[in-house]
Each structure stands twice: as C-alpha cells, then as structure tokens.
Amino acid sequence: MKTGKSLQELAIEIERQNEVKRDYIANTSQMEMRITSVVDGEKEKHVPILAIAGKPDFEINGVAHDQIGDKLGIPARYYDRMMEEQPHLLAENVNTWFQHKPQPRMVRTLDGTARAFLSDRYRRIDNYEIAQAVLPMIAKMEGAKVESCELTERRMYLKVVNDRITTEVAKGDVVQSGILITNSETGQGSVTVMPLVYRLVCKNGMIAADSGKKKYHSGRTNEGDEGYEIYRNETIIQEDKAFIMKLQDIVRATADSVQFERIVSQMKIATEAKITHSDIPAVVELASKNYDLYESEGRGVLEHLIRGNDLSLYGLANAVTRHAQDVHSYDRSTELEMTAWRMLSMTRNEWHKLNAA
C-alpha cells in the first residue's frame, strides 16, 4: 500500500484548506479566460487564468481545465493541444462558448487556483466534514488504525486496517480487514466507503470497489446571487447532518467480518486458478490490455509476478497491488488496488480466455 501523508499531516492540511478555500456561483457571461505570461527558468510561458467579474484572477489546475473543456464540449485532445501550442486560441474558444450559451457554474477555488468548474447543482460535501465524522469513530474501533492516507487535487483517501479481523488465504499468507473512505471536493467522484483487504507479507492493499457504498454530490441548486461567494444555508446543513449519520453507519457495516470473509473466499478460489500458458509475458500483456494498464505498468506487474513466484490468478492480482506501491500518483495507485480486485474476481470464462492467449 502506497505511503501518503501521516494522519496528523492530513488533519492539519484539511483544516487549513477548510479555512482558505472559497466557492463562487457565477454565470459564464461573467467569466473570461485570459492569458498571462510567466517566466519559467529562462523561458517565457503563456498560462491561462480564469477571471470572474469583481473577483481576483485564478490560476487553473488540471482538474478545472478538464471540466471547462467537458462543459463546453471541446474535445480533450484539442483542448490540451491548444493549451500547449496556442493558448490564445484556447482562450478565444473558451470565451466564445462562455458567451454563446451562458450558464451558471460553481467555481471552487483554493490558494488562488480554480480547482473545479462544476454545475451550480453540485452538492458540497467537504473533506473536513467527512474527517470530523469518521476519524473519531475509527479511533474508537478496537484494533482499527489509519494505515495510509492522502489528499490530492482529486480526492481525499483514508485507508483503515483492523488487525483484530484477520485470516489466512494460504498458510502463512495473512490478510487483515480494512476499509477505504474517499471523497472528492472537485467533482471527481462520490463519497465512497469500500471494503479493503491488507496483505501483511508485502503490505499490499486490495479494494473491493464493487462492494462499496456511495453518496453523490448532487442536489438542489445552490442559492446565492450570481458572481458572489456562496455559503451553506440552514436546510443544507441539516441535510448534511443526516448524511453524516448515515455515513457513520455505512463505515460500521463495511468493516464487519462477513464482508471480509466473502472477499477472502474469492481470494482462496483465485489461488487455485493457475496460469497454464507457457508464455507468461503474453498473459500479463493481455491482462494489462483488458484492465487498462499502461505499458509501463504491465512491465512492472510482470516483474513482480515473476519475483513473487506465484503463477496463479491470485499471484497476478497481488503483482498488480505490489506495483501500485511503485507508481508516483496516489490516485493511480489506488485505482490499481481496485483493478487488482476486478482482475481477481474475473469470471471463469474470462480466465480461460486469458490462459488461451
């Protein structure tokens, strides 16, 4: 499992962000993309910024760029090419579509950066609220501790392991029960609680995403005059209190031993699904294509599979979770931990096709 922040570092950063972040509702007719020049070493770069009438200009991060392009119907590859090669053309395109069909949008900002460009119906369920709800509860759960946590531009992650709920997949191969709690403040996903299995022999985590519970960031239109900062009204605050209570119930339910035993049972079945094809690299290559791994990730998985010397479906899935520790991005690392479970729980027919490649 990839190491992120310490729990103390995470808590400090969540609290800091809660103090300084600001959200605005504005019509796109009140917005403009502008190009500013910055010096990067010895080179001058032209960088897009987002201007909202009566507000400071905001830099735009990758998430917000993706969302602007998506909301305006500009193909991602063309958007990225304009930003790289012709930023003034990008601004002209964006501003034309801002004015062509004006619509209210929520712009979420942090530290002078527009970090999300969302629907005005986006329901703000923030990391601070989630942390306040679940961290005290986890602290009271016997045997539970936060094994890994992180805060990225896209999501907050809390990976919790309980050393009191333990079993063996095979002799000496001990796994522990856990849960993953995620939230995105920038429209990258719902509030989600998923079962997690932690393998002690290599400190890998595998996430059963198909067994998770979700709460989406959607609801009533956010109230507030266009172009002004928005705050929570009393009705939304009460709705959030009810949601937080439900979230706490979901965390308790997801952490139970019944769920854990079902996942471990699937793992034990996978230990018996042997790789019979003589061309192991071809099997890994096909699995990588089927489960959307990058070429470099496929090479890493093959290396860990051979090193682990377990030529089974279980060994293949564990090679994916082991490689998840090597990738730079915590977001991608967590995606690979979910991919490993999808791979491990593939159907018998899918496994036969993989072996016959």
C-alpha positions as YAML, in Angstrom:
chain: A
units: angstrom
residues:
- id: 1
  name: MET
  ca: [0.00, 0.00, 0.00]
- id: 2
  name: LYS
  ca: [1.45, 3.33, -1.05]
- id: 3
  name: THR
  ca: [2.51, 5.62, 1.79]
- id: 4
  name: GLY
  ca: [0.95, 9.07, 1.77]
- id: 5
  name: LYS
  ca: [0.71, 11.68, 4.48]
- id: 6
  name: SER
  ca: [0.75, 10.91, 8.17]
- id: 7
  name: LEU
  ca: [-2.66, 11.20, 9.79]
- id: 8
  name: GLN
  ca: [-1.52, 14.34, 11.61]
- id: 9
  name: GLU
  ca: [-0.29, 15.93, 8.37]
- id: 10
  name: LEU
  ca: [-3.59, 15.08, 6.69]
- id: 11
  name: ALA
  ca: [-5.64, 16.58, 9.52]
- id: 12
  name: ILE
  ca: [-3.59, 19.79, 9.53]
- id: 13
  name: GLU
  ca: [-3.91, 20.23, 5.75]
- id: 14
  name: ILE
  ca: [-7.66, 19.51, 5.73]
- id: 15
  name: GLU
  ca: [-8.19, 22.12, 8.43]
- id: 16
  name: ARG
  ca: [-6.01, 24.64, 6.59]
- id: 17
  name: GLN
  ca: [-7.86, 24.12, 3.33]
- id: 18
  name: ASN
  ca: [-11.20, 24.43, 5.10]
- id: 19
  name: GLU
  ca: [-10.19, 27.89, 6.27]
- id: 20
  name: VAL
  ca: [-8.90, 29.28, 2.97]
- id: 21
  name: LYS
  ca: [-10.98, 27.67, 0.21]
- id: 22
  name: ARG
  ca: [-13.73, 29.75, -1.43]
- id: 23
  name: ASP
  ca: [-16.62, 28.85, -3.73]
- id: 24
  name: TYR
  ca: [-18.42, 31.09, -6.21]
- id: 25
  name: ILE
  ca: [-21.56, 30.85, -8.32]
- id: 26
  name: ALA
  ca: [-21.31, 32.90, -11.50]
- id: 27
  name: ASN
  ca: [-22.81, 32.88, -14.96]
- id: 28
  name: THR
  ca: [-20.31, 32.12, -17.70]
- id: 29
  name: SER
  ca: [-21.22, 35.52, -19.20]
- id: 30
  name: GLN
  ca: [-19.36, 36.96, -16.19]
- id: 31
  name: MET
  ca: [-16.28, 34.81, -16.80]
- id: 32
  name: GLU
  ca: [-13.32, 35.14, -19.09]
- id: 33
  name: MET
  ca: [-10.23, 33.08, -19.77]
- id: 34
  name: ARG
  ca: [-7.19, 35.28, -20.07]
- id: 35
  name: ILE
  ca: [-3.59, 34.51, -20.95]
- id: 36
  name: THR
  ca: [-0.82, 35.75, -18.71]
- id: 37
  name: SER
  ca: [2.93, 35.47, -19.18]
- id: 38
  name: VAL
  ca: [5.18, 33.88, -16.57]
- id: 39
  name: VAL
  ca: [8.91, 33.23, -16.60]
- id: 40
  name: ASP
  ca: [9.88, 29.57, -16.17]
- id: 41
  name: GLY
  ca: [13.65, 29.47, -15.88]
- id: 42
  name: GLU
  ca: [14.87, 31.25, -18.99]
- id: 43
  name: LYS
  ca: [11.67, 30.71, -20.95]
- id: 44
  name: GLU
  ca: [8.52, 32.78, -21.03]
- id: 45
  name: LYS
  ca: [5.32, 30.74, -20.82]
- id: 46
  name: HIS
  ca: [1.76, 31.78, -21.64]
- id: 47
  name: VAL
  ca: [-0.58, 30.50, -18.94]
- id: 48
  name: PRO
  ca: [-4.41, 30.57, -18.95]
- id: 49
  name: ILE
  ca: [-6.16, 32.13, -15.97]
- id: 50
  name: LEU
  ca: [-9.86, 32.38, -15.11]
- id: 51
  name: ALA
  ca: [-11.35, 35.80, -14.40]
- id: 52
  name: ILE
  ca: [-14.74, 36.21, -12.67]
- id: 53
  name: ALA
  ca: [-16.26, 39.69, -12.65]
- id: 54
  name: GLY
  ca: [-15.41, 41.51, -9.43]
- id: 55
  name: LYS
  ca: [-13.13, 38.74, -8.14]
- id: 56
  name: PRO
  ca: [-9.39, 38.09, -8.25]
- id: 57
  name: ASP
  ca: [-7.99, 36.18, -11.21]
- id: 58
  name: PHE
  ca: [-7.44, 32.48, -10.60]
- id: 59
  name: GLU
  ca: [-4.86, 30.11, -11.97]
- id: 60
  name: ILE
  ca: [-6.47, 26.95, -13.39]
- id: 61
  name: ASN
  ca: [-5.37, 23.47, -12.36]
- id: 62
  name: GLY
  ca: [-5.62, 20.31, -14.46]
- id: 63
  name: VAL
  ca: [-8.93, 19.20, -12.97]
- id: 64
  name: ALA
  ca: [-10.62, 22.53, -13.71]
- id: 65
  name: HIS
  ca: [-9.18, 22.60, -17.25]
- id: 66
  name: ASP
  ca: [-10.67, 19.15, -17.91]
- id: 67
  name: GLN
  ca: [-14.05, 20.26, -16.58]
- id: 68
  name: ILE
  ca: [-14.11, 23.51, -18.56]
- id: 69
  name: GLY
  ca: [-13.41, 21.59, -21.75]
- id: 70
  name: ASP
  ca: [-16.05, 18.99, -20.90]
- id: 71
  name: LYS
  ca: [-18.75, 21.54, -20.02]
- id: 72
  name: LEU
  ca: [-18.10, 23.48, -23.23]
- id: 73
  name: GLY
  ca: [-17.93, 20.39, -25.45]
- id: 74
  name: ILE
  ca: [-14.32, 20.96, -26.52]
- id: 75
  name: PRO
  ca: [-12.62, 17.58, -27.20]
- id: 76
  name: ALA
  ca: [-9.92, 16.89, -24.60]
- id: 77
  name: ARG
  ca: [-7.12, 16.27, -27.11]
- id: 78
  name: TYR
  ca: [-7.87, 19.51, -28.96]
- id: 79
  name: TYR
  ca: [-8.18, 21.46, -25.69]
- id: 80
  name: ASP
  ca: [-4.81, 20.13, -24.47]
- id: 81
  name: ARG
  ca: [-3.14, 20.85, -27.82]
- id: 82
  name: MET
  ca: [-4.39, 24.45, -27.84]
- id: 83
  name: MET
  ca: [-3.20, 24.92, -24.25]
- id: 84
  name: GLU
  ca: [0.25, 23.60, -25.16]
- id: 85
  name: GLU
  ca: [0.72, 25.18, -28.60]
- id: 86
  name: GLN
  ca: [-1.80, 28.02, -28.99]
- id: 87
  name: PRO
  ca: [-3.04, 29.25, -25.58]
- id: 88
  name: HIS
  ca: [-4.55, 32.43, -27.07]
- id: 89
  name: LEU
  ca: [-6.63, 30.27, -29.42]
- id: 90
  name: LEU
  ca: [-7.78, 28.25, -26.40]
- id: 91
  name: ALA
  ca: [-8.89, 31.43, -24.64]
- id: 92
  name: GLU
  ca: [-10.75, 32.56, -27.75]
- id: 93
  name: ASN
  ca: [-12.56, 29.21, -27.99]
- id: 94
  name: VAL
  ca: [-13.47, 29.13, -24.30]
- id: 95
  name: ASN
  ca: [-14.66, 32.75, -24.19]
- id: 96
  name: THR
  ca: [-16.77, 32.28, -27.31]
- id: 97
  name: TRP
  ca: [-18.60, 29.35, -25.77]
- id: 98
  name: PHE
  ca: [-18.87, 31.09, -22.38]
- id: 99
  name: GLN
  ca: [-20.88, 33.84, -24.10]
- id: 100
  name: HIS
  ca: [-22.70, 31.74, -26.72]
- id: 101
  name: LYS
  ca: [-24.89, 29.94, -24.20]
- id: 102
  name: PRO
  ca: [-24.38, 31.50, -20.75]
- id: 103
  name: GLN
  ca: [-24.99, 29.15, -17.83]
- id: 104
  name: PRO
  ca: [-24.47, 29.40, -14.07]
- id: 105
  name: ARG
  ca: [-21.49, 27.44, -12.81]
- id: 106
  name: MET
  ca: [-19.83, 26.79, -9.46]
- id: 107
  name: VAL
  ca: [-16.14, 27.59, -9.35]
- id: 108
  name: ARG
  ca: [-14.30, 26.07, -6.39]
- id: 109
  name: THR
  ca: [-11.03, 27.83, -5.50]
- id: 110
  name: LEU
  ca: [-8.11, 27.17, -3.19]
- id: 111
  name: ASP
  ca: [-4.91, 29.17, -2.67]
- id: 112
  name: GLY
  ca: [-5.59, 31.41, -5.66]
- id: 113
  name: THR
  ca: [-6.34, 28.49, -8.00]
- id: 114
  name: ALA
  ca: [-9.59, 27.48, -9.68]
- id: 115
  name: ARG
  ca: [-9.60, 23.80, -8.75]
- id: 116
  name: ALA
  ca: [-13.05, 22.82, -10.07]
- id: 117
  name: PHE
  ca: [-15.59, 24.06, -12.62]
- id: 118
  name: LEU
  ca: [-18.92, 22.45, -11.76]
- id: 119
  name: SER
  ca: [-22.68, 22.53, -12.09]
- id: 120
  name: ASP
  ca: [-24.48, 25.02, -9.87]
- id: 121
  name: ARG
  ca: [-26.34, 21.96, -8.51]
- id: 122
  name: TYR
  ca: [-23.17, 20.41, -7.17]
- id: 123
  name: ARG
  ca: [-23.64, 19.43, -3.53]
- id: 124
  name: ARG
  ca: [-20.63, 20.38, -1.46]
- id: 125
  name: ILE
  ca: [-19.71, 17.54, 0.88]
- id: 126
  name: ASP
  ca: [-16.25, 18.52, 2.02]
- id: 127
  name: ASN
  ca: [-13.27, 16.61, 3.38]
- id: 128
  name: TYR
  ca: [-13.42, 18.47, 6.69]
- id: 129
  name: GLU
  ca: [-16.94, 17.16, 7.34]
- id: 130
  name: ILE
  ca: [-16.03, 13.60, 6.38]
- id: 131
  name: ALA
  ca: [-12.90, 13.62, 8.55]
- id: 132
  name: GLN
  ca: [-14.80, 15.04, 11.53]
- id: 133
  name: ALA
  ca: [-17.40, 12.30, 11.17]
- id: 134
  name: VAL
  ca: [-15.24, 9.23, 10.66]
- id: 135
  name: LEU
  ca: [-11.88, 9.80, 12.36]
- id: 136
  name: PRO
  ca: [-13.22, 9.89, 15.96]
- id: 137
  name: MET
  ca: [-15.29, 6.80, 15.16]
- id: 138
  name: ILE
  ca: [-12.27, 4.94, 13.75]
- id: 139
  name: ALA
  ca: [-10.27, 5.88, 16.86]
- id: 140
  name: LYS
  ca: [-12.91, 4.10, 18.98]
- id: 141
  name: MET
  ca: [-12.99, 0.95, 16.81]
- id: 142
  name: GLU
  ca: [-10.95, -1.72, 18.58]
- id: 143
  name: GLY
  ca: [-7.93, -2.74, 16.52]
- id: 144
  name: ALA
  ca: [-8.51, -0.15, 13.79]
- id: 145
  name: LYS
  ca: [-5.92, 2.34, 12.57]
- id: 146
  name: VAL
  ca: [-5.38, 4.53, 9.51]
- id: 147
  name: GLU
  ca: [-2.68, 2.62, 7.59]
- id: 148
  name: SER
  ca: [-2.38, 5.12, 4.73]
- id: 149
  name: CYS
  ca: [-3.99, 8.45, 3.85]
- id: 150
  name: GLU
  ca: [-3.55, 11.22, 1.32]
- id: 151
  name: LEU
  ca: [-5.04, 14.42, -0.01]
- id: 152
  name: THR
  ca: [-4.63, 15.04, -3.76]
- id: 153
  name: GLU
  ca: [-6.13, 17.56, -6.17]
- id: 154
  name: ARG
  ca: [-8.75, 14.95, -6.96]
- id: 155
  name: ARG
  ca: [-9.61, 13.14, -3.73]
- id: 156
  name: MET
  ca: [-9.10, 12.54, -0.05]
- id: 157
  name: TYR
  ca: [-8.22, 8.95, 0.90]
- id: 158
  name: LEU
  ca: [-8.43, 7.19, 4.27]
- id: 159
  name: LYS
  ca: [-7.30, 3.55, 4.25]
- id: 160
  name: VAL
  ca: [-8.17, 1.90, 7.54]
- id: 161
  name: VAL
  ca: [-6.98, -1.56, 8.65]
- id: 162
  name: ASN
  ca: [-8.28, -3.61, 11.60]
- id: 163
  name: ASP
  ca: [-5.72, -6.08, 12.98]
- id: 164
  name: ARG
  ca: [-8.39, -7.83, 15.03]
- id: 165
  name: ILE
  ca: [-10.15, -9.17, 11.91]
- id: 166
  name: THR
  ca: [-7.51, -11.45, 10.41]
- id: 167
  name: THR
  ca: [-7.29, -14.71, 8.50]
- id: 168
  name: GLU
  ca: [-5.02, -16.66, 6.13]
- id: 169
  name: VAL
  ca: [-5.55, -17.00, 2.39]
- id: 170
  name: ALA
  ca: [-2.92, -19.74, 2.40]
- id: 171
  name: LYS
  ca: [-0.64, -20.97, 5.15]
- id: 172
  name: GLY
  ca: [1.50, -18.05, 6.28]
- id: 173
  name: ASP
  ca: [-0.27, -15.59, 3.96]
- id: 174
  name: VAL
  ca: [-2.10, -13.41, 6.49]
- id: 175
  name: VAL
  ca: [-4.60, -10.74, 5.49]
- id: 176
  name: GLN
  ca: [-6.47, -8.19, 7.57]
- id: 177
  name: SER
  ca: [-9.83, -6.49, 7.09]
- id: 178
  name: GLY
  ca: [-9.99, -2.83, 6.20]
- id: 179
  name: ILE
  ca: [-11.99, -0.07, 4.58]
- id: 180
  name: LEU
  ca: [-11.27, 2.74, 2.14]
- id: 181
  name: ILE
  ca: [-13.10, 6.05, 2.61]
- id: 182
  name: THR
  ca: [-12.80, 8.54, -0.23]
- id: 183
  name: ASN
  ca: [-14.28, 11.92, -1.06]
- id: 184
  name: SER
  ca: [-13.78, 14.46, -3.82]
- id: 185
  name: GLU
  ca: [-14.38, 18.18, -3.40]
- id: 186
  name: THR
  ca: [-13.75, 18.76, -7.10]
- id: 187
  name: GLY
  ca: [-16.31, 16.56, -8.85]
- id: 188
  name: GLN
  ca: [-14.01, 13.56, -9.29]
- id: 189
  name: GLY
  ca: [-16.26, 11.08, -7.53]
- id: 190
  name: SER
  ca: [-18.80, 10.45, -4.84]
- id: 191
  name: VAL
  ca: [-18.29, 9.94, -1.12]
- id: 192
  name: THR
  ca: [-17.46, 6.23, -1.09]
- id: 193
  name: VAL
  ca: [-16.81, 3.55, 1.51]
- id: 194
  name: MET
  ca: [-15.33, 0.29, 0.18]
- id: 195
  name: PRO
  ca: [-14.00, -2.92, 1.74]
- id: 196
  name: LEU
  ca: [-10.22, -3.26, 1.70]
- id: 197
  name: VAL
  ca: [-8.01, -6.29, 2.35]
- id: 198
  name: TYR
  ca: [-4.47, -5.70, 3.64]
- id: 199
  name: ARG
  ca: [-1.86, -8.40, 2.93]
- id: 200
  name: LEU
  ca: [0.84, -8.43, 5.61]
- id: 201
  name: VAL
  ca: [3.54, -10.29, 3.68]
- id: 202
  name: CYS
  ca: [4.07, -7.40, 1.26]
- id: 203
  name: LYS
  ca: [1.91, -4.62, 2.79]
- id: 204
  name: ASN
  ca: [-0.36, -4.59, -0.27]
- id: 205
  name: GLY
  ca: [-3.93, -3.35, -0.27]
- id: 206
  name: MET
  ca: [-6.73, -4.68, -2.47]
- id: 207
  name: ILE
  ca: [-10.00, -2.75, -2.72]
- id: 208
  name: ALA
  ca: [-13.34, -4.42, -3.49]
- id: 209
  name: ALA
  ca: [-14.87, -1.42, -5.24]
- id: 210
  name: ASP
  ca: [-17.94, -3.36, -6.39]
- id: 211
  name: SER
  ca: [-19.00, -3.79, -2.74]
- id: 212
  name: GLY
  ca: [-18.78, -0.11, -1.83]
- id: 213
  name: LYS
  ca: [-21.45, 2.38, -0.86]
- id: 214
  name: LYS
  ca: [-21.67, 5.80, -2.50]
- id: 215
  name: LYS
  ca: [-23.24, 9.21, -1.95]
- id: 216
  name: TYR
  ca: [-23.23, 11.53, -4.94]
- id: 217
  name: HIS
  ca: [-22.52, 15.26, -4.89]
- id: 218
  name: SER
  ca: [-25.80, 16.34, -6.47]
- id: 219
  name: GLY
  ca: [-28.91, 18.04, -5.21]
- id: 220
  name: ARG
  ca: [-30.79, 21.32, -5.23]
- id: 221
  name: THR
  ca: [-29.45, 24.40, -6.97]
- id: 222
  name: ASN
  ca: [-27.06, 26.28, -4.71]
- id: 223
  name: GLU
  ca: [-28.57, 29.55, -3.60]
- id: 224
  name: GLY
  ca: [-26.78, 32.86, -3.90]
- id: 225
  name: ASP
  ca: [-26.51, 35.85, -6.16]
- id: 226
  name: GLU
  ca: [-24.51, 35.15, -9.29]
- id: 227
  name: GLY
  ca: [-20.92, 36.28, -9.03]
- id: 228
  name: TYR
  ca: [-20.91, 36.06, -5.26]
- id: 229
  name: GLU
  ca: [-19.35, 33.70, -2.78]
- id: 230
  name: ILE
  ca: [-21.75, 31.01, -1.64]
- id: 231
  name: TYR
  ca: [-22.31, 29.62, 1.84]
- id: 232
  name: ARG
  ca: [-24.36, 26.79, 3.23]
- id: 233
  name: ASN
  ca: [-27.91, 27.59, 4.21]
- id: 234
  name: GLU
  ca: [-29.59, 26.00, 7.24]
- id: 235
  name: THR
  ca: [-31.54, 23.44, 5.19]
- id: 236
  name: ILE
  ca: [-28.38, 22.08, 3.57]
- id: 237
  name: ILE
  ca: [-26.62, 21.98, 6.95]
- id: 238
  name: GLN
  ca: [-29.43, 19.82, 8.37]
- id: 239
  name: GLU
  ca: [-29.37, 17.54, 5.32]
- id: 240
  name: ASP
  ca: [-25.62, 17.12, 5.76]
- id: 241
  name: LYS
  ca: [-26.04, 16.13, 9.41]
- id: 242
  name: ALA
  ca: [-28.40, 13.35, 8.34]
- id: 243
  name: PHE
  ca: [-25.95, 12.26, 5.66]
- id: 244
  name: ILE
  ca: [-23.04, 12.17, 8.13]
- id: 245
  name: MET
  ca: [-25.01, 9.91, 10.47]
- id: 246
  name: LYS
  ca: [-25.73, 7.58, 7.55]
- id: 247
  name: LEU
  ca: [-22.06, 7.64, 6.54]
- id: 248
  name: GLN
  ca: [-21.04, 6.52, 10.03]
- id: 249
  name: ASP
  ca: [-23.48, 3.60, 9.80]
- id: 250
  name: ILE
  ca: [-22.04, 2.61, 6.41]
- id: 251
  name: VAL
  ca: [-18.48, 2.65, 7.79]
- id: 252
  name: ARG
  ca: [-19.51, 0.33, 10.62]
- id: 253
  name: ALA
  ca: [-21.33, -2.03, 8.24]
- id: 254
  name: THR
  ca: [-18.47, -2.14, 5.71]
- id: 255
  name: ALA
  ca: [-15.96, -3.03, 8.41]
- id: 256
  name: ASP
  ca: [-17.79, -6.20, 9.52]
- id: 257
  name: SER
  ca: [-16.29, -9.69, 9.30]
- id: 258
  name: VAL
  ca: [-18.98, -11.12, 6.97]
- id: 259
  name: GLN
  ca: [-17.92, -8.82, 4.14]
- id: 260
  name: PHE
  ca: [-14.27, -9.65, 4.80]
- id: 261
  name: GLU
  ca: [-14.89, -13.41, 4.70]
- id: 262
  name: ARG
  ca: [-16.67, -13.14, 1.35]
- id: 263
  name: ILE
  ca: [-13.70, -11.33, -0.19]
- id: 264
  name: VAL
  ca: [-11.15, -13.76, 1.30]
- id: 265
  name: SER
  ca: [-13.20, -16.67, -0.06]
- id: 266
  name: GLN
  ca: [-12.81, -15.19, -3.56]
- id: 267
  name: MET
  ca: [-9.06, -14.87, -2.95]
- id: 268
  name: LYS
  ca: [-8.78, -18.54, -1.98]
- id: 269
  name: ILE
  ca: [-10.57, -19.56, -5.18]
- id: 270
  name: ALA
  ca: [-8.09, -17.43, -7.15]
- id: 271
  name: THR
  ca: [-5.12, -19.33, -5.65]
- id: 272
  name: GLU
  ca: [-6.38, -22.44, -7.46]
- id: 273
  name: ALA
  ca: [-6.68, -20.67, -10.85]
- id: 274
  name: LYS
  ca: [-3.20, -21.43, -12.21]
- id: 275
  name: ILE
  ca: [-1.57, -19.74, -15.19]
- id: 276
  name: THR
  ca: [-1.19, -22.66, -17.60]
- id: 277
  name: HIS
  ca: [0.01, -20.80, -20.68]
- id: 278
  name: SER
  ca: [3.74, -21.18, -21.27]
- id: 279
  name: ASP
  ca: [4.15, -17.57, -22.44]
- id: 280
  name: ILE
  ca: [3.72, -15.71, -19.14]
- id: 281
  name: PRO
  ca: [4.56, -12.25, -20.62]
- id: 282
  name: ALA
  ca: [1.76, -12.71, -23.20]
- id: 283
  name: VAL
  ca: [-0.73, -13.50, -20.42]
- id: 284
  name: VAL
  ca: [0.29, -10.37, -18.48]
- id: 285
  name: GLU
  ca: [0.17, -8.25, -21.64]
- id: 286
  name: LEU
  ca: [-3.38, -9.38, -22.42]
- id: 287
  name: ALA
  ca: [-4.48, -8.85, -18.81]
- id: 288
  name: SER
  ca: [-2.96, -5.37, -18.92]
- id: 289
  name: LYS
  ca: [-4.93, -4.51, -22.06]
- id: 290
  name: ASN
  ca: [-8.16, -5.97, -20.68]
- id: 291
  name: TYR
  ca: [-7.85, -3.98, -17.45]
- id: 292
  name: ASP
  ca: [-6.50, -0.72, -18.89]
- id: 293
  name: LEU
  ca: [-2.97, -0.81, -17.52]
- id: 294
  name: TYR
  ca: [-0.32, 1.37, -19.10]
- id: 295
  name: GLU
  ca: [2.52, -0.39, -20.89]
- id: 296
  name: SER
  ca: [4.99, 0.54, -18.16]
- id: 297
  name: GLU
  ca: [2.58, -0.76, -15.52]
- id: 298
  name: GLY
  ca: [2.28, -4.07, -17.37]
- id: 299
  name: ARG
  ca: [6.06, -4.43, -17.29]
- id: 300
  name: GLY
  ca: [6.09, -3.73, -13.57]
- id: 301
  name: VAL
  ca: [3.33, -6.27, -12.93]
- id: 302
  name: LEU
  ca: [5.23, -8.93, -14.90]
- id: 303
  name: GLU
  ca: [8.37, -8.26, -12.88]
- id: 304
  name: HIS
  ca: [6.53, -8.60, -9.56]
- id: 305
  name: LEU
  ca: [4.66, -11.71, -10.75]
- id: 306
  name: ILE
  ca: [7.91, -13.49, -11.63]
- id: 307
  name: ARG
  ca: [9.60, -12.29, -8.45]
- id: 308
  name: GLY
  ca: [6.65, -13.46, -6.33]
- id: 309
  name: ASN
  ca: [6.78, -16.91, -7.97]
- id: 310
  name: ASP
  ca: [3.02, -17.42, -7.69]
- id: 311
  name: LEU
  ca: [1.75, -18.22, -11.18]
- id: 312
  name: SER
  ca: [-1.94, -18.05, -10.36]
- id: 313
  name: LEU
  ca: [-4.73, -15.53, -10.67]
- id: 314
  name: TYR
  ca: [-4.11, -14.65, -7.02]
- id: 315
  name: GLY
  ca: [-0.43, -14.10, -7.78]
- id: 316
  name: LEU
  ca: [-1.29, -11.92, -10.78]
- id: 317
  name: ALA
  ca: [-3.65, -9.73, -8.73]
- id: 318
  name: ASN
  ca: [-1.04, -9.41, -5.98]
- id: 319
  name: ALA
  ca: [1.54, -8.37, -8.58]
- id: 320
  name: VAL
  ca: [-0.80, -5.51, -9.52]
- id: 321
  name: THR
  ca: [-1.22, -4.38, -5.90]
- id: 322
  name: ARG
  ca: [2.54, -4.64, -5.38]
- id: 323
  name: HIS
  ca: [3.20, -2.48, -8.45]
- id: 324
  name: ALA
  ca: [0.66, 0.02, -7.09]
- id: 325
  name: GLN
  ca: [3.27, 0.93, -4.49]
- id: 326
  name: ASP
  ca: [5.73, 1.91, -7.24]
- id: 327
  name: VAL
  ca: [3.65, 4.41, -9.20]
- id: 328
  name: HIS
  ca: [4.12, 8.10, -8.47]
- id: 329
  name: SER
  ca: [0.46, 9.12, -8.24]
- id: 330
  name: TYR
  ca: [-1.52, 8.17, -5.13]
- id: 331
  name: ASP
  ca: [-4.71, 8.44, -7.21]
- id: 332
  name: ARG
  ca: [-3.39, 5.95, -9.74]
- id: 333
  name: SER
  ca: [-2.03, 3.69, -7.01]
- id: 334
  name: THR
  ca: [-5.50, 3.41, -5.51]
- id: 335
  name: GLU
  ca: [-7.03, 2.77, -8.93]
- id: 336
  name: LEU
  ca: [-4.61, -0.14, -9.37]
- id: 337
  name: GLU
  ca: [-5.65, -1.57, -5.99]
- id: 338
  name: MET
  ca: [-9.23, -1.56, -7.30]
- id: 339
  name: THR
  ca: [-8.13, -3.02, -10.65]
- id: 340
  name: ALA
  ca: [-6.45, -5.92, -8.82]
- id: 341
  name: TRP
  ca: [-9.80, -6.89, -7.26]
- id: 342
  name: ARG
  ca: [-11.58, -6.65, -10.62]
- id: 343
  name: MET
  ca: [-8.90, -8.91, -12.06]
- id: 344
  name: LEU
  ca: [-9.04, -11.38, -9.18]
- id: 345
  name: SER
  ca: [-12.82, -11.68, -9.41]
- id: 346
  name: MET
  ca: [-12.95, -12.20, -13.19]
- id: 347
  name: THR
  ca: [-15.27, -14.96, -14.41]
- id: 348
  name: ARG
  ca: [-14.04, -18.48, -15.15]
- id: 349
  name: ASN
  ca: [-14.67, -17.90, -18.85]
- id: 350
  name: GLU
  ca: [-12.55, -14.72, -18.80]
- id: 351
  name: TRP
  ca: [-9.74, -16.61, -17.05]
- id: 352
  name: HIS
  ca: [-9.79, -19.40, -19.63]
- id: 353
  name: LYS
  ca: [-9.56, -16.84, -22.45]
- id: 354
  name: LEU
  ca: [-6.60, -15.19, -20.74]
- id: 355
  name: ASN
  ca: [-4.79, -18.53, -20.40]
- id: 356
  name: ALA
  ca: [-5.50, -19.42, -24.01]
- id: 357
  name: ALA
  ca: [-4.00, -16.20, -25.38]
...
